[in-house]
Amino acid sequence: MRVLLVNKFLYPKGGAETYVFKLGEMLEAKGHEVEYFGLENEKNIVGNSVGAYVSDMDFSKGVSKNLTAPLRIIYSHEARRKLRKVLRDFKPDIVHLNNIQFHLTPSIIIEANKFRKKTKSDLKIIYTAHDYQLICPSHGLFDREIRVCEKCLGGNYTHCLRTKCVKGSFMKSLLGMMDAYIWKISKAYSYIDTIICPSRFLKDKLDTQKRFADKTIALHNFIEDRTGDITEKDNYILEFGHLSRDKGTNTLLEVAKRMPDEKFVFAGYGAAVEDMKDIPNTEYVGFKTGDELSNLIRRAKCSVYPSEWYENCPFSVIESQMFRTPVICSRMGGIPELLQENKTGLLFEAGNADDLKEKLEYFLYTPDVAESFTRNCKDVVFETPETYYNKLIQIYED
């Protein structure tokens, strides 16, 4: 089977890219041919045989400095033209789309369908939804203050403009609203055969619109099993990843102030790093990866994932339990699907420092709870590359 993986960035950048590269490696290991299509960039680590990529453009410079930006954000003739070259050369059986908005644009879906009709092939168009872009102009179902917002869920995207929810910018919000309406009216998304949702929560949100309801399937992201035995625990509470207000870091810092006898360790990056400098029982260890991060997770008494927006399928929650570390998480988005409450972790009300403190105290000070939760993590089952592959191939072939 020939699979064309499409993503705007073809170099390591975020969770979507990690998924795309791991998926490509998995498919190739199973004997499938894989090529990639996305933006041109000197940092690209994957590609296609004809070297056809879309010209990169930094939208952060603003529309006033690049008058073609509004047109390219919504519809890209270049992306269609370049994809056409790849389709003619590679002749894929599967076009698997990932993050395409604002750079490649959904116009490439039209091109893929045109190729399918012209060649009378059994080409399947699959889409993995990594965020809420299909139903929310700001991608995340949150407003400009990073507060949960579902005003556009029913398809009335004028709320985006009225509240300037795309980075507080009138122009960016106008473009976001236009993009949402154009592709709502267009038939492009109807050409997708299946939409893979990494959480049941995301699936439920997409299903609120009839145009997606018969296409969605929930399938959690996969992760390589690197567990090993339970590591001896050190006496600290860990948060790792993006450290910011929307991720709930400041709520955890408030709890740290109220629990001066406990040590709180933070690893990663983000604006909240500045807020922890004057809290004596916190330690910021910088951005960690690889074995350093793995060991930090393994040795933590527990990890906290206090996000205050609708997370989809965060790897941090999965990794913690995989490394035999219980999790204390906010009850947001797809997070509750990833732990066994009162067995491998606890849930608290997002943004509620009192509730988080209560859950931490229960975990730390109730006899045998921490020990039993740690043991229970050995029984948690996540999608592995093998189980994910078997389910994905069914989606490809159905």
TABEL-V461146 format. One record per pair of residues at least 12 apart in sequence whose ideal C-beta (glycine too) atoms are under 10 Angstrom apart, sorted by the first residue. I is the first residue (numbers start at 1). J is the second residue. Records with the same first field share a line. If there is no record, write none. Layout:
# TABEL-V461146
I=J / J
This chain:
# TABEL-V461146
1=27 / 30 / 31 / 32 / 33 / 34 / 92 / 93 / 94 / 124 / 393 / 396 / 397
2=27 / 32 / 33 / 34 / 35 / 90 / 91 / 92 / 93 / 94 / 95 / 123
3=23 / 24 / 27 / 28 / 32 / 33 / 34 / 35 / 36 / 90 / 92 / 93 / 94 / 95 / 96 / 124 / 126 / 392 / 396
4=33 / 34 / 35 / 36 / 37 / 48 / 83 / 86 / 87 / 90 / 91 / 92 / 93 / 94 / 95 / 96 / 97 / 112 / 123
5=19 / 20 / 21 / 23 / 24 / 27 / 34 / 35 / 36 / 37 / 38 / 46 / 48 / 92 / 94 / 95 / 96 / 97 / 98 / 126 / 128
6=20 / 35 / 36 / 37 / 38 / 79 / 83 / 86 / 92 / 95 / 96 / 97 / 98 / 99 / 100 / 104 / 108 / 109 / 112 / 125 / 126 / 127
7=19 / 20 / 21 / 23 / 24 / 36 / 37 / 38 / 39 / 46 / 96 / 97 / 98 / 99 / 100 / 103 / 104 / 128 / 130
8=37 / 38 / 39 / 41 / 54 / 56 / 79 / 98 / 99 / 100 / 101 / 102 / 103 / 104 / 105
9=38 / 39 / 41 / 43 / 44 / 56 / 98 / 99 / 103
10=36 / 37 / 38 / 39 / 40 / 41 / 43 / 44 / 45 / 46 / 47 / 48 / 53
11=38 / 39 / 41 / 42 / 43 / 44 / 45 / 46
12=43 / 45
13=41 / 43 / 99
14=99 / 130 / 242
15=99 / 130 / 131 / 198 / 221 / 312 / 313 / 314 / 315
16=98 / 99 / 128 / 130 / 131
17=38 / 45 / 46 / 98 / 99 / 130
18=221 / 223 / 315
19=98 / 99 / 128 / 130 / 198 / 221 / 222 / 313 / 315
20=36 / 38 / 46 / 96 / 98 / 99 / 128 / 130
21=36 / 45 / 46
22=221 / 222 / 223 / 224 / 385 / 388
23=96 / 98 / 128 / 221 / 222 / 385 / 388 / 389 / 392
24=36 / 46 / 96
25=46 / 385
26=222 / 224 / 385 / 386 / 388 / 389 / 392
27=94 / 96 / 385 / 389 / 392 / 393 / 396
29=385 / 389
30=385 / 386 / 389 / 392 / 393
32=93 / 94 / 389 / 393 / 396
33=90 / 91 / 92 / 93
34=46 / 48 / 90 / 92 / 94 / 96
35=47 / 48 / 49 / 50 / 86 / 89 / 90 / 92
36=48 / 53 / 86
37=50 / 52 / 53 / 54 / 79 / 82 / 83 / 85 / 86 / 87 / 90 / 92 / 95 / 97 / 100 / 104 / 108
38=53 / 54 / 56 / 79 / 82 / 98 / 99 / 100 / 103 / 104
39=53 / 54 / 55 / 56 / 57 / 79 / 82 / 103 / 104
40=52 / 53 / 54 / 55 / 56 / 82
41=53 / 54 / 55 / 56
42=56
44=56
47=86
48=82 / 83 / 85 / 86 / 89 / 90
49=85 / 86 / 89 / 90
50=82 / 85 / 86 / 88 / 89 / 90
51=82 / 85 / 86
52=81 / 82 / 83 / 84 / 85 / 86 / 87 / 88 / 89 / 90
53=78 / 79 / 82 / 83 / 85 / 86
54=72 / 76 / 78 / 79 / 80 / 81 / 82 / 83 / 103 / 104 / 105 / 108
55=72 / 76 / 78 / 79 / 82 / 103
56=103
57=69 / 72 / 73 / 102 / 103
59=72 / 73 / 102 / 103 / 172 / 175
60=167
62=169 / 171 / 172
63=169 / 171 / 172 / 174 / 175
64=171
69=102 / 171 / 175
70=171 / 174 / 175 / 178 / 179
71=105 / 175
72=102 / 103 / 104 / 105 / 107
73=101 / 102 / 103 / 105 / 172 / 175 / 176 / 178 / 179
74=101 / 102 / 105 / 106 / 107 / 175 / 176 / 178 / 179 / 180 / 181 / 182 / 183
75=105 / 106 / 107 / 110 / 179 / 182 / 183 / 186 / 188
76=100 / 102 / 103 / 104 / 105 / 106 / 107 / 108 / 111
77=105 / 107 / 111
78=104 / 105 / 107
79=100 / 103 / 104 / 105 / 106 / 107 / 108 / 111
80=104 / 105 / 107 / 108 / 109 / 110 / 111 / 112 / 114
81=111
82=104 / 108 / 111
83=95 / 104 / 107 / 108 / 109 / 110 / 111 / 112 / 115
84=108 / 111 / 112 / 114 / 115
86=111 / 115
87=108 / 111 / 112 / 114 / 115 / 116 / 118 / 119 / 121 / 123
88=115 / 118 / 119
91=115 / 119 / 121 / 123
92=112 / 115 / 121 / 123 / 124 / 125
93=121 / 122 / 123 / 124 / 396 / 397
94=122 / 123 / 124 / 125 / 126 / 193 / 392 / 395 / 396 / 397
95=108 / 109 / 111 / 112 / 113 / 115 / 116 / 123 / 124 / 125 / 126 / 127 / 192 / 193
96=124 / 125 / 126 / 127 / 128 / 194 / 196 / 392 / 395 / 396
97=109 / 112 / 125 / 126 / 127 / 128 / 129 / 192 / 195 / 196
98=126 / 127 / 128 / 129 / 130 / 196
99=128 / 129 / 130 / 131 / 133 / 139
100=127 / 133
101=131 / 133 / 134 / 137 / 139 / 176 / 179 / 180 / 183
102=133 / 139 / 172 / 175 / 176 / 179
105=179 / 182 / 183 / 188
106=127 / 133 / 134 / 179 / 182 / 183 / 186 / 188 / 189 / 191 / 192
107=182 / 183 / 186 / 188
108=125 / 188
109=125 / 127 / 183 / 186 / 187 / 188 / 189 / 190 / 191 / 192
110=186 / 187 / 188 / 191
111=188 / 191
112=124 / 125 / 188 / 191 / 192
113=125 / 187 / 188 / 190 / 191 / 192
114=191
116=191
117=191
122=397
123=193
124=192 / 193 / 194 / 395 / 396 / 397 / 398
125=189 / 191 / 192 / 193 / 194
126=192 / 193 / 194 / 195 / 196 / 215 / 217 / 392 / 395 / 396
127=189 / 191 / 192 / 193 / 194 / 195 / 196 / 197 / 212 / 215 / 216
128=194 / 195 / 196 / 197 / 198 / 219 / 221 / 392
129=195 / 196 / 197 / 198 / 199 / 202 / 203 / 205 / 206 / 212 / 216 / 312
130=196 / 197 / 198 / 202 / 221 / 312 / 313
131=198 / 202 / 310 / 312
132=150 / 152 / 153 / 202 / 205 / 206 / 309 / 310 / 312 / 333
133=176 / 179 / 180 / 183
134=180 / 183 / 184 / 189 / 192 / 195 / 197 / 202 / 205 / 206 / 209 / 211 / 212 / 216
135=150 / 152 / 153 / 154 / 155 / 157 / 180 / 184 / 202 / 205 / 206 / 207 / 208 / 209 / 211 / 212
136=149 / 150 / 151 / 152 / 153 / 157 / 159 / 160 / 165 / 166 / 176 / 180 / 205 / 310
137=152 / 157 / 159 / 160 / 161 / 165 / 166 / 172 / 173 / 174 / 175 / 176 / 177 / 178 / 179 / 180 / 181
138=152 / 160 / 163 / 164 / 165 / 166 / 167 / 172 / 173 / 176 / 180
139=166 / 176
140=165 / 246 / 309 / 310 / 311 / 312 / 333
141=153 / 165 / 202 / 205 / 309 / 310 / 333
142=165 / 246 / 308 / 309 / 310
143=159 / 160 / 163 / 164 / 165 / 166 / 168
144=163 / 164 / 165 / 166 / 167 / 168 / 169 / 173
145=163 / 165 / 168 / 245 / 246
146=165 / 244 / 245 / 246 / 247 / 308 / 309
147=165 / 246 / 308 / 309 / 351
148=308 / 309 / 310 / 332 / 333 / 350 / 351
149=163 / 165 / 309 / 310
150=205 / 208 / 310
151=163 / 165
152=165 / 176 / 177 / 180
153=205 / 206 / 208 / 209
154=208 / 209
155=180 / 181 / 184 / 208 / 209 / 210 / 211
156=177 / 180 / 181
157=173 / 176 / 177 / 178 / 179 / 180 / 181 / 184
158=177 / 180 / 181
159=173 / 177
160=172 / 173 / 174 / 175 / 176 / 177 / 178 / 179 / 180 / 181
161=173 / 174 / 175 / 176 / 177 / 178
162=177
164=176
165=177
166=179
184=209 / 211
187=211
189=209 / 211 / 212 / 215
190=211 / 212 / 215
192=211 / 212 / 215
193=215 / 395 / 396 / 398
194=214 / 215 / 216 / 217 / 219 / 395 / 396 / 398
195=207 / 212 / 213 / 214 / 215 / 216 / 217
196=215 / 216 / 217 / 218 / 219 / 221 / 391 / 392 / 395
197=212 / 215 / 216 / 217 / 218 / 219 / 220 / 312 / 313 / 334
198=218 / 219 / 220 / 221 / 222 / 312 / 313 / 314 / 334 / 337 / 383
199=218 / 219 / 220 / 221 / 310 / 311 / 312 / 313 / 314 / 333 / 334 / 335 / 336 / 337 / 338
200=216 / 218 / 219 / 220 / 313 / 334 / 336 / 337
201=218 / 310 / 311 / 312 / 313 / 332 / 333 / 334 / 335 / 336 / 337
202=216 / 218 / 310 / 311 / 312 / 313 / 333 / 334
203=216 / 217 / 218 / 219 / 334
204=216 / 218 / 334
205=310 / 312 / 333 / 334
206=218
217=391 / 394 / 395 / 398
218=313 / 334 / 337
219=313 / 383 / 387 / 388 / 391 / 392 / 395
220=312 / 313 / 318 / 334 / 337 / 338 / 382 / 383 / 387 / 388 / 391
221=312 / 313 / 314 / 315 / 318 / 338 / 382 / 383 / 388
222=318 / 382 / 383 / 384 / 385 / 386 / 387 / 388 / 389 / 391 / 392
223=315 / 318 / 319 / 322 / 382 / 383 / 384 / 385 / 388
224=322 / 382 / 384 / 385
225=322 / 381 / 382 / 384 / 385 / 386
226=291 / 294 / 319 / 322 / 323
227=298 / 321 / 322 / 323 / 324 / 377 / 378 / 380
228=294 / 298 / 322 / 323 / 324
229=298 / 324 / 378
230=298 / 323 / 324 / 325 / 371 / 374 / 375 / 377 / 378
231=294 / 295 / 297 / 298 / 299 / 300 / 323 / 324 / 325 / 374
232=298 / 299
233=298 / 299 / 300 / 301 / 302 / 324 / 325 / 370 / 371 / 374
234=263 / 265 / 296 / 298 / 299 / 300 / 301
235=262 / 263 / 299 / 300 / 301 / 364
236=262 / 263 / 264 / 265 / 281 / 282 / 283 / 296 / 299 / 300 / 301 / 302 / 303
237=252 / 255 / 256 / 259 / 262 / 263 / 264 / 265 / 266 / 281 / 282 / 300 / 301 / 302 / 303 / 304 / 328 / 360 / 363 / 364
238=263 / 264 / 265 / 266 / 267 / 285 / 296 / 297 / 299 / 300 / 301 / 302 / 303 / 304 / 305 / 316 / 320 / 325 / 327
239=252 / 253 / 256 / 264 / 265 / 266 / 267 / 268 / 272 / 282 / 300 / 303 / 304 / 305 / 306 / 316 / 328
240=265 / 266 / 267 / 268 / 285 / 287 / 288 / 293 / 296 / 297 / 300 / 303 / 304 / 305 / 316 / 319 / 320
241=266 / 267 / 268 / 269 / 270 / 287 / 293 / 303 / 305 / 307 / 314 / 315 / 316 / 317 / 319
242=268 / 269 / 270 / 271 / 272 / 307 / 314 / 316
243=266 / 267 / 268 / 269 / 270 / 271 / 272 / 273 / 274 / 275 / 276 / 284 / 287
244=268 / 269 / 270 / 271 / 272 / 273 / 275 / 307 / 308
245=270 / 271 / 272 / 275 / 308 / 351
246=270 / 271 / 272 / 307 / 308 / 309
247=268 / 270 / 271 / 272 / 305 / 306 / 307 / 308 / 309 / 311 / 314 / 316 / 330
248=272 / 304 / 305 / 306 / 307 / 308 / 309 / 311 / 329 / 330 / 332 / 348 / 350 / 351 / 353 / 356
249=266 / 268 / 270 / 271 / 272 / 273 / 275 / 276 / 304 / 306 / 307 / 308
250=271 / 272 / 275 / 276 / 306 / 308 / 351 / 353
251=272 / 304 / 306 / 307 / 308 / 330 / 348 / 350 / 351 / 352 / 353 / 355 / 356 / 357
252=264 / 266 / 272 / 276 / 282 / 304 / 305 / 306 / 328 / 330 / 353 / 356 / 357 / 360
253=266 / 272 / 275 / 276 / 279 / 282 / 306 / 353
254=275 / 279 / 351 / 353 / 354 / 356 / 357
255=304 / 306 / 328 / 348 / 353 / 354 / 355 / 356 / 357 / 358 / 359 / 360 / 361
256=276 / 279 / 280 / 281 / 282 / 353 / 357 / 360
257=278 / 279 / 280 / 281 / 282 / 353 / 357
258=353 / 354 / 356 / 357 / 360 / 361
259=281 / 357 / 360 / 361 / 364
260=279 / 280 / 281
261=281
262=281 / 282 / 301 / 360 / 361 / 364
263=280 / 281 / 282 / 283 / 301
264=276 / 279 / 281 / 282 / 283 / 284 / 304 / 360
265=282 / 283 / 284 / 285 / 296 / 299 / 300 / 301 / 303
266=282 / 283 / 284 / 285 / 286 / 304
267=283 / 284 / 285 / 286 / 287 / 288 / 289 / 292 / 293 / 296 / 297 / 300 / 303
268=284 / 285 / 286 / 287 / 288 / 293 / 316
269=284 / 286 / 287
270=287
272=284
273=286 / 287
293=319 / 323
294=319 / 322 / 323
295=323
296=323 / 325
297=316 / 319 / 320 / 321 / 322 / 323 / 324 / 325
298=320 / 322 / 323 / 324 / 325
299=323 / 325
300=320 / 323 / 325 / 326 / 327
301=325 / 326 / 360 / 363 / 364 / 370 / 373 / 374
302=320 / 325 / 326 / 327 / 328 / 345 / 346 / 359 / 360 / 363 / 364 / 370 / 373 / 374
303=316 / 317 / 319 / 320 / 321 / 323 / 325 / 326 / 327 / 328 / 329 / 345
304=316 / 320 / 327 / 328 / 329 / 330 / 345 / 346 / 348 / 356 / 359 / 360
305=317 / 320 / 327 / 328 / 329 / 330 / 332 / 335 / 338 / 339 / 345
306=328 / 329 / 330 / 332 / 335 / 348 / 350 / 351 / 352 / 353 / 356
307=329 / 330 / 332 / 333 / 335 / 350 / 351
308=330 / 332 / 350 / 351 / 352
309=330 / 332 / 333 / 350
310=332 / 333 / 334 / 335 / 350
311=329 / 330 / 332 / 333 / 334 / 335 / 338 / 350
312=333 / 334 / 335 / 337
313=333 / 334 / 335 / 337 / 338 / 383
314=329 / 332 / 333 / 334 / 335 / 338
315=338 / 382
316=329 / 335 / 338
317=329 / 334 / 335 / 336 / 337 / 338 / 339 / 344 / 345 / 382
318=338 / 339 / 380 / 382 / 383
319=382
320=338 / 339 / 344 / 345 / 377 / 380
321=338 / 339 / 340 / 344 / 345 / 373 / 374 / 376 / 377 / 378 / 379 / 380 / 382
322=377 / 378 / 380 / 382
323=377
324=344 / 373 / 374 / 375 / 376 / 377 / 378 / 380
325=344 / 345 / 373 / 374 / 377
326=339 / 340 / 343 / 344 / 345 / 346 / 363 / 369 / 370 / 371 / 372 / 373 / 374 / 375 / 376 / 377
327=339 / 344 / 345 / 346 / 347 / 363 / 373 / 377
328=345 / 346 / 347 / 348 / 356 / 359 / 360 / 362 / 363 / 364 / 373
329=341 / 345 / 346 / 347 / 348 / 350 / 356 / 359
330=347 / 348 / 349 / 350 / 351 / 352 / 355 / 356
331=346 / 347 / 348 / 349 / 350 / 352 / 355
332=347 / 349 / 350 / 351
333=350
335=347 / 350
338=380 / 382
339=373 / 376 / 377 / 380
340=373 / 376 / 377 / 379 / 380
342=362 / 369 / 372 / 373 / 376
343=372 / 373 / 375 / 376 / 377 / 379 / 380
344=372 / 373 / 374 / 375 / 376 / 377 / 378 / 379 / 380
345=359 / 363 / 373 / 376 / 377 / 380
346=358 / 359 / 360 / 362 / 363 / 369 / 373
347=359
348=360
